[in-house]
């Protein structure tokens, strides 16, 4: 029914055009930001879930970085212990040389000088080796926080208590000045080598554990990111389809509104 007071067709066309324009603006926003959810009103539940997933991604990523730092820490310790092994092996060689009765005490004095320097060098290494400012060789446990996994506890142990003592060997107290002293020192060196080997084995096991945790955290980050993207990100293909749809609806709605407004003009023409 045509009416002068109320143009129901125009009102309906205007309302539908508003809905179309809102959909068009939302689609343009999604294509511009790349996000399906840009505010809580877009999907309140999805926003809450994606925010938690975003936090999980950052926590797991930091845990992976912590694990990798722990691996680097252990690699530093192992490389130092490799050098300590070389020094102890040289010390064992010197002790074996000093034990024999075919050399004089004068010869032993020269040999002992190198031996003393080796002990002090090992002691210095133990006290000076640091990682990110922290002393590596300590008796305390190193706890590595790795995201949702339990903390990985690593104990490297000490090499020296002071600048003259290293792995049970003390400069001046343990020397190669006599064949008897050299024999005693040789036994201590053997024990020190065993201690270093045991420590390196433990460090290797801890490094393998941290590597496994780091890999697992990497998989977690991938899965969390995929879930986050599925909920939060816009599907570009779908949004392009929606953009085309809303553009067509906008054009047809504008045309329909024009036609609805013309009906009022037609009524007025009848009254002239």
Secondary structure as GFF3:
##gff-version 3
##sequence-region A 1 272
A	DSSP	alpha_helix	8	33	.	.	.	ID=ss1
A	DSSP	three_ten_helix	40	42	.	.	.	ID=ss2
A	DSSP	alpha_helix	44	99	.	.	.	ID=ss3
A	DSSP	alpha_helix	105	128	.	.	.	ID=ss4
A	DSSP	beta_strand	130	131	.	.	.	ID=ss5
A	DSSP	beta_strand	134	135	.	.	.	ID=ss6
A	DSSP	beta_strand	142	144	.	.	.	ID=ss7
A	DSSP	beta_strand	152	154	.	.	.	ID=ss8
A	DSSP	beta_strand	165	166	.	.	.	ID=ss9
A	DSSP	beta_strand	169	170	.	.	.	ID=ss10
A	DSSP	alpha_helix	179	232	.	.	.	ID=ss11
A	DSSP	alpha_helix	236	270	.	.	.	ID=ss12
###
